[in-house]
Amino acid sequence: MKKNLLLAIFIFAFQWVNSQSVLSKPDLVLLNHNDDVTSLAYAPYNKMIASGSWDNSINLYSDEGKYIRSIKKHTAAVEALCFSRDGKYLFSGSNDFTAMQFDAATGNSINIFSGHTANITAITVDAANKYLFTGSDDGTIKIWDLTQSGTLFKTISVGSSVHSIALSNDGKSLFVCANSKDLIQYDMAGKELKRFSGHTDFLNALAISLNNKYIATASNDKKIIVWDAKLGSKVRELSSHTLKVNCVIFSYDSKYIISGSNDGTCRIWETETGKELYTLNDNQENKIRAITINFDKKKLFSAAKMKNQADYGVRMWSLPMDSLDKSGSKTIIGGAKDDKNNGLSNTTTPAVTNKDKPKSNPAPAKAVTPPGSTLKTVDSTKVTQVADSEAMIRAGKIQPKKAPTTINNADTAKNKTAKNNTVKPAGTNPTALDTSKRIIRPATAPQKPNAPMTKADRIKQAQMEKERKEQEEKEKLEMIEKQRTEREKAIQDSIDEEEAKPKSKFKKLR
């Protein structure tokens, strides 16, 4: 009897080992954090990993595990991170109720976004670097207009703590996981479009495949559900985890799903079949909070709530997936193949005009703005607040309006050629550039009625007009540079003031 039982156990174990591979030791632990790591992000162009921690810092590493630098600007735990699609910018969300924008290459701060009244737990940016989305425990999602110096564009009320957010690849929808059993889909005006029902407990995370076919959700019910992105129907359930699932992602070629759980494991699944391929068993007492994978699928990075302080750091795993598609590096990272903003076809994101704006990524600014919304809601203690018109000028959206000219009504018919050279009255245009430094030129003498201008007069007038435009352009650029310098100084002063304050007294709620 015992022999039969042992034989059965042996056969079962042999079949199980052959059905999947188990990795029990990471290749490397990325150090330099002094507390648990709770958020990760990866930039394919830069081949850079960013990690956010309860020690209030953000660390940057190469995807080979080399430490680059540490960014210490937040005053509380960094709960959410994302890179812009082109890898130029890093965005962070913190328990100090603020989000920040950094230059990914230098680590210098660019912008600070203040407006939430609780921890910021989720963050994402659209493919064209126009809008930043932040989700918070205050039950709202805020959309910030990056083309207007980070002013607040819209607030969407979710009604409960936001755990995870993701943009659809066509830029038309926002998907949200909150304190709910349902995945909620909104349009860019904040209208609820659809609910995906199937989980039996609250959702913690979601991911959208970059081939636009699938959405994956992770839940406290220990399951990952794969949904058809177009139909909203359930495709399958993945249910090998033994405790709640905290995070889920797709590989860049959309062929694999990776999940992380409180059971201390990361699991790799085949998207189309749901077959479990690998288990990364870090430690059953370490709770996996965040995961990311590099572009060629050779490295997986995991972050966890550690049992022992000596274990603080990001785990780097080498994936023995030699049989995977080697053409993955040629896959477009997000969006349709003809979408220049969503694809990784260039190292810089091209400017988008009305003429060549990609149909697959319409800007959310075209959505109907809710009554009472405003663009002037940036916290003035954090960021230098400017008028909407000035922000639009800096963003290149509009040109300064010209002040009305002063012409004697009696001479209107005679002085048409002097119209553009008349001195403009001061104070008539609040949005125009400072005219105190302009060179005032006398108006040309009016020509006699019906007397044609000579060639010399036309050349002289054209030259004067050219000089006037050059002077105005020079003054405009000087004003823009001055405003930019003042803004950067205000941001840096605010950051220095925050760093001088005592450390945050926020509790570690884990």
Buried (B, 14 or more C-beta within 10 A) or exposed (E): EEEEEEEEEEEEEEEEEEEBBEBEEBEBEBEBBEBBBBBBBBBBBBBBBBBBBBBBBBBBBEBEBEEBEBBEBBBBBBBBBBBBBBBBBBBBBBBBBBBBBBEBBEBEBBBBBBBBEBBBBBBBBBBBBBBBBBBBBBBBBBBBBBBBBBBBBBBBEBEBBBBBBBBBBBBBBBBBBBBBBBBBBBBBEBEEEEEBEBBEEBBBBBBBBBBBBBBBBBBBBBBBBBBEBEEBEBBBEBBBBEBBBBBBBBBBBBBBBBBBBBBBBBBBBEBBEBEBBBBBBBBBBBBBBBBBBBBBBBBBBBBBBBEEEEBBBBBBBEBEBEEBEEEBEEBBBBBBEEBBBBBBEEEEBEEBEEEEBBEBBBBBBEBEBEEEEEBEBBBEEBBBBBEBBBBBBBBEEEEBEEBEBEBEEEEEEEBEBBEBBBEBEEEBBEBBBEBEEBEEEEBBEBBEEEEEEEEEBEEEBEEBEEEBEEBBEEBBEEBBEEBEEEBBEBBEEBBEEBEEEEEBEBEEEE
